[in-house]
Every structure is written in structure tokens, then in C-alpha cells.
Amino acid sequence: MYQYDDYDRALVFERVAQFRDQVERFMTGELSEEEFLPLRLQNGLYMQKHAYMLRVAIPYGTLSARQMRTLASIARDYDRGYGHFTTRQNMQFNWIELAQVPDILERLAQVEMHAIQTSGNCVRNITTEAFAGVAADELMDPRPLAEILRQWSTINPEFLFLPRKFKIAICSAEQDRAAIMMHDIGLYLYRDDSGQMLLRVIVGGGLGRTPILGLQIREGLPWQHLLSYVEAVLRVYNRHGRRDNKYKARIKILVKALGIQAFAKEVEEEWQYLKDGPAQLTDVEYERVASAFVSPDYRSLSDTDLDFGTHLAENPAFARWVTRNVQPHKVAGYTSVVLSTKPGFDSPPGDVTTEQMTAVAEWSEQFGFGEIRIAHEQNIVLPDVPKADLYTLWCLACEQGLGCANIGLLTDIIACPGGDFCALANAKSIPIAQAIQGRFEDLDYLHDLGDISLNISGCMNACGHHHIGNIGILGVDKNGSEWYQITLGGSQGKSSALGKVIGPSFSAAEVPEVIERIIATFVSYRESEELFVDTLQRIGLEPFKEKVYPKVLEVSA
């Protein structure tokens, strides 16, 4: 993992001292709410329905055991004993007292963490996939470039007051598990035939009120030009992005208005002033950062373990968990394990208690090298677990409520906090997720259904990524009541797609039954082991509409 240098350390501690002064001035009335608002937002502090919410950055989703223990201690000492992992690989604390925020930030700084730029109209947390550096299908490790982007964008004065928030993701694997097409800038890292590292640059993606898939503007960009090219994109956006209407301020709107060719032309012209300049990366700088991401001291292990095979044969529940929650590793004898934060009705998706965080920190040291990853699906990943230790880890995970074998299944629901907490939400997300999970508790049935993603957002901001769920649920306000719009056909990865609305919205009480009807339709039309998205693509939306809206269709007929 990357370790702070003197510059990082000084910057973060000075930022804590600065914000401590700003909080004190606000509480004594020296700063107005209007003056304090942009200051707290750039330190990740929101005012929610019931209390302040603090969003803590987890750069490219990587944590050490020590950092996880610190998050656990903050949940215990300053919140209500839990935290919430987000789709941006961050952690949110929902019950924070303003006067205590500087102390929390100082505790974070002591373990090389912060909340800088987790909000505000600036470059947000740089993200990548949770299996970066260990995935069997990885082309190369994208984390050194993600870290370079983090250092460059943190308190970069030119880009602290953009027209709107700005999100960057980078991926370098056969499967795109970082959803790069849904970001303001998506970067795909690969090698050419000579072995040179190159970047494919995608711009203008985003969800929210106007969901749009990103479009490619550059192929074969040498990695040395990463910062200058990203800077060129940001400069064009900063210059032309709308500031008169926040709903039309994202870069996706600018790209759509100009057209991708015109936008690319502007970027290339701007880049001519920046390329080969001070922002050009050198081999020395890359190696300085990459040296923090060297592989740990893996043991020489066999891919065959007799005890592991015995446990698989004798324990169907364990075998099911291995099938869904264990991922291939690039090193023989090792695996990556996904710990589900979605056990069902007992816990909202993404919520993790102090006790669970403490246990995960211990497991990361007991079974790995003290490293933890957070996936944008809101689950936790232990990246380096020997195959021989999987059964022991599974038993411990089940005791802590983190051993549910549902990764990628219908109940592995992505959901924002929704109307229970968020002041922007039109409707609740958590009760809907729990009601659906309650309807689909039979794991054998879920495994028979295969991969189905279900995402829920409480408002058009789409923090639950509902647009790219195979089944998407969006909370909408209808005359002061909470209703839910259903979309089908969304997907992420290299075959990304945006879901399509199937018809009028439903009341909260109707949603679980609607999902059951959708699944029943899939089962009726499914051929062999066909996946939900494949069946939907083959038969279209109409059979699902007929099942979901039978009375409406009868009347219209």
C-alpha cells in the first residue's frame, strides 16, 4: 500500500487544523451558514435529515488493517456503532456532531486518512476495482496511476471550484469491474505489442438525472501523458461547463451539447499547450509511487489442497459460498474473498458494525497481508487468502454476519441510504431492499437464478447506480408520497447499458410483488442456464410488462 510522505502528512494535518478553526468560527457565529457550506463540503461534511454526515475517503478502495480499526473506533466513539460503505468506495458516518468533526479528522490523519474532496465541486475520490493488483485477468496494476492522480488532484487549486463534481475511474483487466463508462473520465490501462503502457480515455459518462454512457476520445495515450491529458479535459470542462444550472453542469451535458468530435478537438488543442511540459510523468516518478504497490511475500502454495476439497464435498453451504464469494488470484494457491454486507433483513446494504470492522481487520492479518479492499458494490474484499484457509475464514465470517453466499445474486443489492437519512432523497431505499431480500431468502433458488444485479436509488442523483442494475429501482415523489419506478436491462462493464423504464411507478408495498413477477417472467422464458440480461435482450420488455401490469393491459385491450 501507498504510505504518506512528508508532503502528504503536512497537507492533511494542516487541513485538519484549518477546518478546526473554521468549525470554531462557525459555532461562534463568526461564519454564516452560507460561508461555512463550501468549507464543510470540501471536508466531506453534509447536513442530513437528522445529523451531520461525514464521508471519509478510501482512495481506490484500499485500506490497511490499522485504518479499518480506526474506522471501527470512530463508529464506536462518535457514531452509533456502524459505518456505511458507498458505491464510491468511501465510508459514511451518519450520526456525527459538528463539534467533534475536527477530532475525527485528526484521528483519521494519524493513520493516513482524510475526508478531503469527498464532496464539493471538485475532483472526487479516484476509484478502481477491488481486485486491482491480484485479479487473475488483470493486464497490469492500475493503482500506481490511481495514486498519482490522487496526489495531483488533491487540493489542486485550478480544479477546486469546477462547475460540478468530477469523478475519475481507472481499470486494467479483461473485465471492467470499475464501471469506467459511468464516470466523467474513465481510463482503461493496457499494453501494446511492444509492452508499452497505454491509456484509452473515455469522457462524459454519468448517471443521475441524465444518465449517459461515456464516449472514447483518445486511444493509445502513452501513460507519461496521463496528468496533462486529464488536465486538458478538466480545463475544457472548467471553461465551458454550465454554472447557471446545476442539473446541466456535469461534463456529460457539455459533451452532449458540443458533440464528442468537437469536444475531443477542444481537448486536443488544449493539450498542445500542456503535453511535454511539467506535468509529463517520468519513469522515476512512476517507480517512486509503484514501489509502494509491490507484491507481498507470497508463499509457494499448491492450487490443490486436500482438506479444502473435503470441506467442499461435505459442506454444501461452504461450497456455495466458494462458488459465489471467492475470486481467482494471479498467484497459485491464493484467492480473493468477498465478504457480503448484505445478509438480508438484519442489516441495510453497505452497513458494517464496529465489531465487524474489527473482525475484518483481524482476518486481513490472520489470512493475508493486512490489506482490505472496498468494492463499489458496497462489499468488503480480502485480496490475498490462501485456499487452505477458506473454510476457517468462512466459519468466522458467518459468525459475524459477513458470510452470506450471495455475491452477484439478486439479494446482493446496491442501495443508497435513501430517505431514512439523506435530505435529497425522494423516497426510502433501505426498507425496499430489506423487503425484497425477505422475499428471496432461499439461497438455493437464488443460485439457480444466476447473476442478477438489483440497484436502488432514493432519488435522481443515482447514488445507488439504479440505471446500470439489471433491475433498477428509483424512488420518486408523487404528491408527497413515495413511489418507485422500475427499469430493466441495465448492466456495467464492457457491455454497459442503461436500463429502460417499464411503465408507471409503484407504491412501496407493491415493489416486492413486482420484483417477484419480473423474476417469474424470467424463469418462464429462460432457456437452459441463460442469464437474466440475456433472456431480457432476447425477448424484450413486453413479456415483463404484461406480467407486471396485467390489469392495465386488460383495460386497454
KELOKOL-826535 format. One line per 3 residues: their letters; for each residue x, y, z of C-alpha. Coordinates in Angstrom, 3 decimals. Layout:
<sites>
a	X/Y/Z ~ ...
</sites>
This chain:
<sites>
myq	0.000/0.000/0.000 ~ 0.977/3.605/-0.507 ~ 2.418/5.313/2.579
ydd	2.200/9.076/3.074 ~ 5.370/11.066/2.506 ~ 6.169/14.298/4.358
ydr	4.156/16.381/1.886 ~ 1.027/14.229/2.283 ~ 1.341/14.230/6.043
alv	1.843/18.001/6.319 ~ -1.045/18.730/3.959 ~ -3.547/16.533/5.802
fer	-2.655/17.744/9.306 ~ -2.703/21.380/8.184 ~ -6.103/20.788/6.658
vaq	-7.347/19.409/9.999 ~ -6.075/22.495/11.829 ~ -7.639/24.765/9.224
frd	-11.040/23.084/9.480 ~ -10.898/23.068/13.295 ~ -10.599/26.861/13.132
qve	-13.442/27.095/10.606 ~ -15.756/24.973/12.784 ~ -14.990/27.096/15.837
rfm	-15.675/30.304/13.901 ~ -18.963/28.916/12.568 ~ -20.134/27.784/16.014
tge	-19.409/31.208/17.497 ~ -21.296/32.952/14.682 ~ -18.256/34.462/13.004
lse	-19.006/32.459/9.832 ~ -22.522/32.301/8.378 ~ -24.083/29.051/7.139
eef	-23.600/30.298/3.585 ~ -19.898/30.913/4.215 ~ -19.430/27.630/6.075
lpl	-21.212/25.470/3.485 ~ -18.421/25.215/0.851 ~ -15.809/24.805/3.605
rlq	-17.529/21.818/5.190 ~ -18.384/20.239/1.854 ~ -14.748/20.177/0.793
ngl	-14.066/18.329/4.028 ~ -16.753/15.740/3.318 ~ -19.319/17.063/5.788
ymq	-23.011/17.112/4.838 ~ -26.065/18.151/6.801 ~ -28.547/15.270/6.540
kha	-32.067/14.853/7.900 ~ -31.109/14.017/11.466 ~ -27.447/14.919/11.894
yml	-24.238/15.721/10.065 ~ -22.842/13.000/7.813 ~ -19.081/12.683/7.362
rva	-17.778/10.957/4.239 ~ -14.271/9.519/4.584 ~ -12.119/8.912/1.502
ipy	-10.810/5.425/0.793 ~ -8.585/6.061/-2.255 ~ -9.069/3.365/-4.902
gtl	-10.866/1.348/-2.209 ~ -7.743/0.200/-0.338 ~ -7.430/0.049/3.456
sar	-4.862/-1.301/5.888 ~ -5.879/-3.251/8.972 ~ -4.841/-0.262/11.084
qmr	-7.045/2.077/9.061 ~ -10.017/-0.285/9.323 ~ -9.589/-0.392/13.100
tla	-9.606/3.394/13.130 ~ -12.881/3.471/11.201 ~ -14.253/0.977/13.727
sia	-13.176/3.206/16.616 ~ -14.806/6.274/15.035 ~ -18.059/4.335/14.586
rdy	-17.886/3.326/18.257 ~ -16.822/6.665/19.751 ~ -18.562/9.226/17.529
drg	-21.404/7.455/15.694 ~ -23.898/4.727/16.621 ~ -21.605/1.752/16.258
ygh	-21.600/1.371/12.479 ~ -20.495/2.958/9.223 ~ -21.771/2.740/5.653
ftt	-19.650/1.795/2.621 ~ -20.689/3.665/-0.524 ~ -20.619/2.964/-4.246
rqn	-17.671/5.390/-4.459 ~ -15.579/3.105/-2.192 ~ -15.870/5.609/0.678
mqf	-17.249/5.291/4.200 ~ -20.028/7.460/5.599 ~ -20.825/8.110/9.246
nwi	-24.430/9.259/9.552 ~ -24.724/10.491/13.160 ~ -21.894/12.988/13.646
ela	-21.835/16.017/15.961 ~ -20.255/19.078/14.378 ~ -18.044/19.961/17.355
qvp	-16.419/16.520/17.192 ~ -15.573/16.562/13.469 ~ -12.069/18.084/13.868
dil	-11.192/15.378/16.415 ~ -12.427/12.702/13.995 ~ -10.373/14.193/11.169
erl	-7.297/14.274/13.388 ~ -7.780/10.619/14.291 ~ -8.035/9.826/10.581
aqv	-4.918/11.832/9.791 ~ -2.929/9.799/12.297 ~ -3.494/6.692/10.120
emh	-3.062/8.456/6.771 ~ -6.740/9.045/6.025 ~ -8.870/12.109/5.416
aiq	-12.213/13.382/4.102 ~ -10.785/15.947/1.677 ~ -12.758/16.363/-1.567
tsg	-15.292/13.665/-0.782 ~ -17.841/16.359/-1.573 ~ -17.974/19.686/-3.351
ncv	-17.499/20.678/-6.989 ~ -14.038/19.207/-7.308 ~ -12.253/16.020/-8.351
rni	-13.618/13.309/-6.054 ~ -12.085/10.065/-4.793 ~ -10.169/8.239/-7.550
tte	-11.591/4.725/-7.905 ~ -10.601/1.415/-9.429 ~ -11.679/-2.185/-8.999
afa	-11.471/-4.004/-5.678 ~ -9.234/-6.755/-7.119 ~ -6.581/-4.433/-8.543
gva	-3.130/-5.991/-8.264 ~ -4.381/-9.533/-7.607 ~ -7.027/-10.345/-10.243
ade	-6.251/-13.323/-12.448 ~ -7.470/-11.440/-15.546 ~ -5.569/-8.232/-14.822
lmd	-3.344/-6.769/-17.527 ~ -1.359/-4.649/-15.060 ~ -1.872/-2.971/-11.689
prp	-3.726/0.363/-12.147 ~ -3.164/1.530/-8.553 ~ 0.134/3.407/-9.124
lae	-1.564/5.639/-11.703 ~ -4.625/5.965/-9.456 ~ -2.340/7.140/-6.646
ilr	-0.576/9.595/-8.944 ~ -3.976/11.012/-9.915 ~ -4.919/11.251/-6.233
qws	-1.797/13.231/-5.377 ~ -2.182/15.525/-8.386 ~ -5.893/16.252/-7.820
tin	-5.841/16.747/-4.041 ~ -6.251/20.475/-3.326 ~ -5.232/21.318/-6.879
pef	-6.280/24.991/-6.844 ~ -7.248/25.070/-10.508 ~ -9.899/22.407/-10.057
lfl	-11.379/23.053/-6.604 ~ -14.334/25.045/-7.969 ~ -15.487/23.175/-11.046
prk	-18.997/23.611/-12.471 ~ -19.952/20.365/-10.731 ~ -18.421/17.317/-9.039
fki	-15.989/15.271/-11.109 ~ -15.313/11.528/-10.881 ~ -12.439/9.513/-12.379
aic	-12.079/5.717/-12.521 ~ -9.282/3.541/-13.924 ~ -9.311/-0.157/-14.838
sae	-6.847/-2.660/-16.306 ~ -8.465/-6.085/-16.509 ~ -10.267/-8.214/-19.056
qdr	-13.488/-7.437/-17.193 ~ -14.271/-3.826/-16.354 ~ -15.156/-4.026/-12.662
aai	-14.634/-0.284/-12.117 ~ -17.600/0.862/-14.262 ~ -15.378/3.295/-16.167
mmh	-18.098/4.146/-18.701 ~ -20.192/5.694/-15.912 ~ -17.568/8.287/-14.941
dig	-16.721/11.818/-16.014 ~ -13.381/10.369/-17.106 ~ -12.891/6.625/-17.499
lyl	-9.385/5.291/-18.110 ~ -8.514/1.841/-19.418 ~ -4.863/0.849/-18.998
yrd	-3.329/-1.736/-21.339 ~ -0.111/-2.632/-23.186 ~ 0.619/-2.563/-26.904
dsg	2.516/-5.264/-28.749 ~ 5.842/-3.782/-27.659 ~ 4.832/-3.780/-23.989
qml	4.356/-0.024/-23.655 ~ 1.658/1.105/-21.179 ~ -1.120/2.980/-22.939
lrv	-4.422/4.529/-21.940 ~ -7.839/4.595/-23.557 ~ -9.633/7.764/-22.460
ivg	-13.428/7.865/-22.138 ~ -15.311/11.031/-21.183 ~ -18.822/12.219/-20.474
ggl	-20.235/9.263/-18.582 ~ -22.519/9.667/-15.613 ~ -25.816/8.645/-14.076
grt	-28.103/10.969/-12.144 ~ -30.921/12.936/-13.756 ~ -29.498/12.426/-17.256
pil	-27.801/9.016/-17.491 ~ -25.236/8.814/-20.288 ~ -22.548/6.289/-21.200
glq	-19.082/7.744/-21.715 ~ -17.533/8.005/-25.174 ~ -13.950/7.423/-26.229
ire	-11.883/10.470/-27.169 ~ -8.366/9.024/-27.142 ~ -6.815/5.645/-27.882
glp	-3.194/4.749/-27.273 ~ -2.283/7.632/-24.976 ~ 1.206/6.969/-23.522
wqh	0.979/6.749/-19.727 ~ 3.509/9.577/-19.358 ~ 0.811/11.987/-20.580
lls	-1.843/10.893/-18.079 ~ -1.851/14.069/-15.995 ~ -1.515/16.537/-18.866
yve	-4.357/14.913/-20.811 ~ -6.665/14.736/-17.794 ~ -5.780/18.371/-17.120
avl	-6.722/19.284/-20.686 ~ -10.121/17.611/-20.267 ~ -10.715/19.407/-16.976
rvy	-9.674/22.761/-18.409 ~ -12.123/22.462/-21.301 ~ -14.857/21.462/-18.858
nrh	-13.950/24.226/-16.413 ~ -14.061/26.797/-19.204 ~ -17.275/25.719/-20.949
grr	-19.277/23.791/-18.340 ~ -22.521/25.450/-17.268 ~ -22.670/27.169/-13.895
dnk	-26.176/28.615/-14.240 ~ -27.996/25.301/-13.757 ~ -26.597/22.566/-11.506
yka	-28.724/19.958/-13.257 ~ -26.933/20.716/-16.523 ~ -23.474/21.334/-15.090
rik	-21.859/17.887/-15.403 ~ -19.348/17.251/-18.170 ~ -21.722/14.750/-19.802
ilv	-24.077/17.636/-20.675 ~ -21.214/19.632/-22.204 ~ -20.036/16.637/-24.254
kal	-23.567/16.004/-25.478 ~ -24.102/19.683/-26.347 ~ -20.827/20.063/-28.252
giq	-20.747/16.569/-29.709 ~ -17.937/14.131/-28.996 ~ -15.835/15.152/-32.015
afa	-15.970/18.861/-31.206 ~ -15.218/18.179/-27.554 ~ -12.271/15.944/-28.453
kev	-10.947/18.658/-30.783 ~ -11.068/21.222/-27.962 ~ -9.225/18.822/-25.631
eee	-6.529/18.078/-28.202 ~ -5.987/21.784/-28.829 ~ -5.726/22.469/-25.098
wqy	-3.389/19.514/-24.676 ~ -0.902/21.012/-27.129 ~ -0.122/23.665/-24.509
lkd	0.363/21.050/-21.779 ~ 2.000/17.996/-23.334 ~ 5.711/17.522/-22.822
gpa	5.551/20.090/-20.014 ~ 5.997/19.892/-16.220 ~ 3.026/17.517/-15.869
qlt	4.665/14.829/-18.015 ~ 5.324/11.776/-15.877 ~ 8.799/10.275/-15.717
dve	9.938/6.723/-15.124 ~ 11.473/7.883/-11.846 ~ 8.187/9.335/-10.569
yer	6.228/6.288/-11.643 ~ 8.665/3.946/-9.917 ~ 8.574/6.085/-6.763
vas	4.836/5.510/-6.463 ~ 4.750/1.978/-7.906 ~ 7.303/0.805/-5.334
afv	4.525/1.065/-2.722 ~ 2.441/-1.485/-4.639 ~ 4.913/-4.340/-4.926
spd	3.501/-7.818/-4.398 ~ 3.643/-9.098/-0.809 ~ 5.813/-12.034/0.167
yrs	3.581/-14.788/-1.179 ~ 4.359/-18.320/-0.104 ~ 4.814/-21.116/-2.594
lsd	1.447/-22.891/-2.378 ~ -0.223/-25.602/-4.373 ~ -3.537/-24.944/-6.093
tdl	-4.625/-28.330/-4.766 ~ -5.474/-28.679/-1.064 ~ -6.963/-31.970/0.144
dfg	-8.703/-30.504/3.212 ~ -10.261/-27.776/1.061 ~ -11.631/-30.425/-1.300
thl	-13.028/-32.400/1.622 ~ -14.834/-29.356/3.016 ~ -16.314/-28.656/-0.419
aen	-17.620/-32.205/-0.697 ~ -19.024/-32.435/2.834 ~ -20.480/-28.945/3.299
paf	-22.841/-27.716/0.549 ~ -23.208/-24.289/2.216 ~ -19.441/-23.773/2.128
arw	-19.271/-24.979/-1.475 ~ -21.988/-22.491/-2.418 ~ -20.060/-19.665/-0.724
vtr	-16.865/-20.593/-2.582 ~ -18.766/-20.538/-5.869 ~ -20.129/-17.020/-5.326
nvq	-17.734/-15.223/-2.970 ~ -14.269/-16.466/-3.925 ~ -12.430/-14.990/-6.909
phk	-9.395/-16.308/-8.838 ~ -5.991/-14.912/-7.859 ~ -2.944/-14.347/-10.029
vag	-0.776/-16.346/-7.584 ~ -1.213/-20.113/-7.301 ~ -2.744/-21.283/-4.020
yts	-4.275/-17.878/-3.212 ~ -7.765/-16.450/-3.694 ~ -9.603/-13.182/-3.168
vvl	-12.633/-13.349/-0.878 ~ -15.692/-11.105/-0.986 ~ -17.430/-10.597/2.366
stk	-21.070/-9.728/1.801 ~ -22.513/-6.749/3.677 ~ -25.982/-7.827/2.502
pgf	-27.091/-10.645/4.845 ~ -30.754/-9.767/4.405 ~ -33.298/-8.024/6.593
dsp	-30.924/-7.771/9.572 ~ -28.627/-5.162/8.005 ~ -29.013/-2.444/5.342
pgd	-26.746/-2.911/2.295 ~ -23.285/-1.450/2.903 ~ -23.665/-1.055/6.669
vtt	-20.870/-2.556/8.789 ~ -20.682/-2.505/12.590 ~ -17.704/-1.688/14.789
eqm	-17.416/-5.360/15.692 ~ -17.479/-6.433/12.053 ~ -14.845/-3.883/11.034
tav	-12.606/-5.012/13.876 ~ -13.042/-8.636/12.855 ~ -12.225/-7.865/9.201
aew	-9.031/-6.092/10.287 ~ -8.012/-9.167/12.267 ~ -8.815/-11.536/9.380
seq	-6.787/-9.419/6.950 ~ -3.736/-10.018/9.139 ~ -4.512/-13.629/10.036
fgf	-5.217/-14.782/6.485 ~ -3.415/-12.189/4.376 ~ -1.018/-9.280/4.497
gei	-3.074/-6.743/6.431 ~ -4.789/-5.272/3.369 ~ -8.529/-4.780/2.744
ria	-10.451/-3.562/-0.278 ~ -13.877/-1.959/-0.601 ~ -15.851/-2.799/-3.749
heq	-18.174/-0.292/-5.399 ~ -20.898/-2.902/-4.862 ~ -20.506/-1.977/-1.134
niv	-18.914/-5.290/-0.156 ~ -15.536/-5.974/1.512 ~ -12.687/-7.853/-0.155
lpd	-9.783/-9.693/1.440 ~ -7.410/-9.844/-1.540 ~ -4.843/-12.499/-0.521
vpk	-6.373/-15.521/1.220 ~ -4.701/-18.964/0.876 ~ -7.112/-21.563/-0.448
adl	-6.322/-23.760/2.544 ~ -7.692/-21.072/4.906 ~ -11.022/-20.523/3.154
ytl	-13.065/-22.846/5.352 ~ -11.807/-21.284/8.584 ~ -12.443/-17.794/7.227
wcl	-15.945/-18.735/6.090 ~ -16.832/-20.030/9.561 ~ -15.626/-16.788/11.158
ace	-17.417/-14.658/8.559 ~ -20.697/-16.473/9.195 ~ -20.378/-15.773/12.925
qgl	-20.046/-12.049/12.148 ~ -22.890/-11.926/9.620 ~ -20.491/-11.414/6.700
gca	-20.607/-14.916/5.229 ~ -23.721/-14.781/3.072 ~ -23.126/-16.616/-0.234
nig	-24.968/-14.087/-2.401 ~ -22.331/-12.126/-4.322 ~ -23.725/-11.240/-7.736
llt	-27.149/-12.634/-6.880 ~ -30.484/-10.866/-6.581 ~ -30.084/-10.086/-2.868
dii	-26.599/-8.579/-3.311 ~ -28.477/-5.299/-3.570 ~ -26.722/-1.978/-4.089
acp	-28.619/0.749/-2.243 ~ -28.019/4.310/-1.102 ~ -29.083/5.348/2.446
ggd	-32.176/6.943/0.886 ~ -34.891/8.840/2.686 ~ -34.035/7.375/6.083
fca	-31.023/9.702/6.178 ~ -30.478/11.773/3.040 ~ -32.099/15.191/2.804
lan	-32.071/14.972/-1.005 ~ -33.920/11.658/-1.261 ~ -37.490/11.431/-2.547
aks	-38.063/8.008/-1.035 ~ -36.590/5.392/1.271 ~ -34.197/2.777/-0.127
ipi	-33.344/0.586/2.854 ~ -36.869/-0.743/3.618 ~ -37.367/-1.602/-0.051
aqa	-34.073/-3.517/-0.153 ~ -34.965/-5.387/3.032 ~ -38.457/-6.247/1.799
iqg	-37.043/-7.706/-1.424 ~ -34.394/-9.630/0.484 ~ -37.154/-11.021/2.695
rfe	-38.990/-12.351/-0.372 ~ -35.887/-14.094/-1.729 ~ -34.300/-15.799/1.275
dld	-33.909/-19.202/-0.392 ~ -30.234/-19.280/-1.426 ~ -30.698/-22.435/-3.496
ylh	-33.309/-20.628/-5.587 ~ -31.098/-17.548/-5.917 ~ -28.180/-19.665/-7.102
dlg	-30.442/-21.309/-9.667 ~ -31.387/-17.865/-10.993 ~ -27.734/-16.933/-11.523
dis	-26.283/-13.435/-11.782 ~ -28.863/-10.659/-11.392 ~ -27.971/-7.177/-10.187
lni	-30.603/-5.093/-8.412 ~ -29.791/-1.475/-7.589 ~ -31.887/1.043/-5.648
sgc	-31.605/4.846/-5.514 ~ -33.726/7.101/-3.338 ~ -33.609/9.984/-5.821
mna	-32.404/11.031/-9.280 ~ -28.846/11.593/-8.010 ~ -28.490/7.818/-8.538
cgh	-26.081/7.109/-5.672 ~ -27.367/3.518/-5.829 ~ -26.478/3.272/-9.549
hhi	-30.003/2.111/-10.388 ~ -29.532/2.902/-14.091 ~ -26.944/0.114/-14.502
gni	-28.688/-2.562/-12.450 ~ -30.216/-5.438/-14.397 ~ -33.211/-4.402/-12.311
gil	-33.201/-0.763/-11.234 ~ -35.460/0.878/-8.662 ~ -35.752/4.661/-8.380
gvd	-37.604/6.422/-5.590 ~ -39.810/9.257/-6.865 ~ -42.096/11.753/-5.165
kng	-45.716/11.721/-6.238 ~ -47.812/14.355/-4.477 ~ -45.845/13.938/-1.279
sew	-45.933/10.121/-1.352 ~ -43.095/7.693/-2.002 ~ -43.338/5.753/-5.262
yqi	-40.874/3.623/-7.156 ~ -40.026/3.488/-10.847 ~ -38.654/0.214/-12.267
tlg	-36.069/-0.098/-15.036 ~ -34.835/-3.285/-16.712 ~ -31.768/-4.081/-18.796
gsq	-29.017/-2.041/-17.202 ~ -25.535/-3.515/-16.911 ~ -21.968/-2.456/-16.168
gks	-18.607/-3.460/-17.548 ~ -17.519/-3.602/-21.168 ~ -21.115/-4.321/-22.214
sal	-22.507/-1.403/-20.213 ~ -26.113/-0.445/-20.803 ~ -28.704/1.840/-19.251
gkv	-31.951/0.308/-18.045 ~ -35.285/1.229/-19.620 ~ -38.358/2.271/-17.643
igp	-41.049/-0.397/-17.910 ~ -44.043/1.800/-17.097 ~ -45.818/3.704/-14.308
sfs	-44.324/3.685/-10.815 ~ -45.434/1.551/-7.860 ~ -46.142/2.148/-4.198
aae	-43.646/0.837/-1.653 ~ -45.975/-2.008/-0.698 ~ -46.206/-3.174/-4.327
vpe	-42.481/-3.282/-5.111 ~ -41.607/-6.743/-3.665 ~ -44.502/-8.324/-5.580
vie	-43.415/-6.543/-8.766 ~ -39.890/-7.941/-8.408 ~ -41.358/-11.421/-7.890
rii	-43.350/-11.056/-11.104 ~ -40.282/-9.905/-13.012 ~ -38.308/-12.901/-11.775
atf	-41.193/-15.258/-12.536 ~ -41.282/-13.922/-16.104 ~ -37.565/-14.522/-16.454
vsy	-37.919/-18.090/-15.192 ~ -40.804/-18.755/-17.612 ~ -38.891/-17.609/-20.686
res	-35.370/-18.612/-19.699 ~ -33.575/-21.097/-21.912 ~ -31.191/-23.527/-20.178
eel	-28.755/-21.616/-17.904 ~ -29.411/-18.292/-19.629 ~ -28.703/-15.178/-17.553
fvd	-31.396/-12.613/-16.790 ~ -29.863/-9.952/-19.062 ~ -29.616/-12.420/-21.939
tlq	-33.232/-13.502/-21.601 ~ -34.341/-9.870/-21.440 ~ -32.334/-8.983/-24.527
rig	-33.788/-11.940/-26.426 ~ -37.485/-11.458/-25.576 ~ -37.621/-7.696/-24.948
lep	-39.574/-5.731/-22.331 ~ -43.121/-6.601/-23.381 ~ -43.428/-10.003/-21.630
fke	-42.264/-8.379/-18.399 ~ -44.742/-5.521/-18.790 ~ -47.562/-7.981/-19.411
kvy	-46.761/-9.781/-16.167 ~ -46.262/-6.624/-14.106 ~ -49.226/-4.611/-15.424
pkv	-51.852/-7.294/-16.228 ~ -54.887/-5.232/-15.196 ~ -53.761/-2.161/-17.111
lev	-53.265/-4.217/-20.268 ~ -56.676/-5.891/-19.887 ~ -58.436/-2.496/-19.587
sa	-56.576/-1.009/-22.562 ~ -57.413/-4.100/-24.622
</sites>
